[in-house]
Amino acid sequence: MPEKAIEAALHEFDALRSLMAVRFQMLTGLLAAALTATGVIAGLALDHRGNQHLLLLIPPIASSVAIIDAEQRRRISLQGSYIRDRLWPYVQEHVNADLPAWEDYFKENGRVGFVVYGDNQVFGLLLLVSAAALAAGSGFEVSGGYVPLFGVGVLLTVAAVAFALLSAIDKLRD
């Protein structure tokens, strides 16, 4: 019976690690697409013949991606915590061995290598881009069909900030 339990735990471990990798790959692609789209939109809007109202497309894109990014990172962190706090100790206990774990190595040796971006940096960059586009949009006349777009941008930016605050409060509770 214990062999089957260990086998099931290791399968769950593999599945969770695979899901974490897929989430990171998805986030990388999403961030690359969002930053590319933002750059293209800003370039077109700021061109001497461009339409400045195009800048109003940036806040909905950036804020939506910020929320998706933060939620996916929260899920990845939760999966990692489950592996570290529940699953790996279970495996160690049932195989009667002190198996090595990445999290233990990380605690002992600190950050390994150079971290290009983290949770807060990506979120902050996206909100900064969104706020800058909204500020630019408030600098020219927003009328007609652009008013709802401006409103959606403001609402999504506020929602992203609220999401960040709720996430921070949730982390503090843990």
C-alpha positions in Angstrom: 0.0 0.0 0.0 2.7 2.6 0.8 4.4 2.1 -2.6 1.1 3.0 -4.4 0.7 6.0 -2.2 4.2 7.2 -2.9 3.7 6.5 -6.6 0.5 8.6 -6.6 2.2 11.4 -4.7 5.1 11.5 -7.2 2.6 11.5 -10.1 0.9 14.5 -8.4 4.3 16.2 -8.0 5.1 15.7 -11.7 1.7 17.0 -12.7 1.9 20.1 -10.5 5.4 20.9 -11.7 4.3 20.5 -15.3 1.3 22.7 -14.8 3.6 25.3 -13.2 5.9 25.2 -16.2 3.0 25.6 -18.6 1.7 28.6 -16.6 5.1 30.3 -16.7 5.4 29.7 -20.5 1.9 31.1 -21.0 2.8 34.2 -18.9 6.0 34.7 -20.9 4.1 34.6 -24.2 1.3 36.8 -22.8 3.7 39.4 -21.5 5.7 39.5 -24.7 2.5 39.9 -26.8 1.2 42.6 -24.5 4.4 44.6 -24.5 4.7 44.2 -28.3 1.1 45.4 -28.8 1.7 48.3 -26.4 4.8 49.4 -28.3 3.1 49.1 -31.7 0.1 51.0 -30.5 2.2 53.8 -28.8 4.3 54.0 -32.0 1.3 54.4 -34.2 -0.4 56.9 -31.8 2.7 59.0 -31.4 3.6 59.1 -35.1 3.3 62.6 -36.6 0.2 61.4 -38.6 -1.0 59.1 -35.9 -4.2 59.1 -33.9 -3.5 59.9 -30.3 -6.8 58.2 -29.3 -5.1 54.9 -30.1 -3.3 55.3 -26.7 -6.7 54.6 -25.1 -6.3 50.9 -26.2 -3.3 50.5 -23.9 -4.9 50.7 -20.5 -7.4 47.8 -21.1 -4.6 45.7 -22.5 -2.0 46.4 -19.8 -4.5 46.2 -16.9 -6.0 43.0 -18.1 -2.6 41.4 -18.6 -1.6 42.7 -15.1 -4.6 41.0 -13.5 -4.0 37.7 -15.4 -0.3 37.8 -14.6 -0.9 38.3 -10.9 -3.5 35.6 -10.7 -1.4 33.0 -12.5 1.6 33.9 -10.3 -0.6 33.4 -7.2 -1.7 30.0 -8.5 2.0 29.0 -9.2 3.0 30.2 -5.7 0.1 28.2 -4.2 1.1 25.1 -6.1 4.7 25.5 -5.0 3.7 25.9 -1.4 1.6 22.8 -1.5 4.5 20.8 -2.9 6.9 22.2 -0.4 4.7 22.1 2.7 2.5 19.0 2.1 3.5 16.8 -0.7 7.3 16.6 -0.3 7.2 16.1 3.5 4.7 13.3 2.9 7.0 11.6 0.4 10.0 12.0 2.7 8.1 10.5 5.6 6.9 7.5 3.7 10.2 6.6 2.1 11.9 7.1 5.5 14.6 9.3 4.0 15.7 12.9 4.1 15.5 13.6 0.4 17.0 16.8 -1.0 14.6 19.5 -2.0 15.1 22.6 -4.1 13.4 24.8 -1.6 15.8 23.8 1.1 18.8 24.5 -1.1 17.3 27.8 -2.0 16.8 28.7 1.7 20.4 27.8 2.4 22.0 29.6 -0.6 19.7 32.5 -1.3 19.0 33.7 -4.7 20.9 31.8 -7.4 21.6 33.9 -10.5 20.1 37.1 -11.6 16.4 37.6 -11.4 15.2 39.6 -14.4 11.7 40.3 -13.1 9.4 39.3 -10.3 5.8 39.4 -9.4 5.7 43.1 -8.4 8.0 44.4 -11.2 5.8 43.0 -14.0 2.6 44.1 -12.3 4.0 47.6 -11.6 5.3 48.0 -15.2 1.9 47.2 -16.6 0.1 49.5 -14.3 2.6 52.3 -15.0 2.1 51.8 -18.8 -1.7 51.9 -18.2 -1.6 55.0 -16.0 0.8 56.8 -18.5 -1.6 56.1 -21.4 -4.6 57.3 -19.3 -2.7 60.5 -18.4 -1.8 61.0 -22.0 -5.4 60.4 -22.9 -6.6 63.0 -20.5 -4.3 65.5 -22.1 -6.3 65.5 -25.3 -10.0 65.7 -26.0 -11.7 62.4 -25.4 -15.1 62.5 -27.1 -17.6 60.4 -29.0 -16.8 56.7 -29.2 -13.6 57.2 -27.3 -15.3 58.0 -24.0 -16.3 54.4 -23.3 -12.8 53.2 -24.2 -11.3 55.7 -21.8 -13.8 54.6 -19.1 -13.0 50.9 -19.6 -9.3 51.8 -19.3 -9.9 53.6 -16.0 -12.1 50.9 -14.6 -9.6 48.1 -15.5 -6.7 50.1 -14.1 -8.6 50.6 -10.8 -9.6 46.9 -10.8 -6.0 45.9 -11.3 -4.9 48.1 -8.3 -7.7 46.7 -6.2 -6.7 43.2 -7.2 -3.1 43.9 -6.1 -4.3 45.3 -2.8 -6.5 42.3 -2.1 -3.7 39.9 -3.0 -1.3 41.7 -0.7 -3.9 41.6 2.1 -4.4 37.9 1.4 -0.6 37.3 1.6 -0.3 39.2 4.9 -3.1 36.9 6.4 -1.0 33.8 5.6 
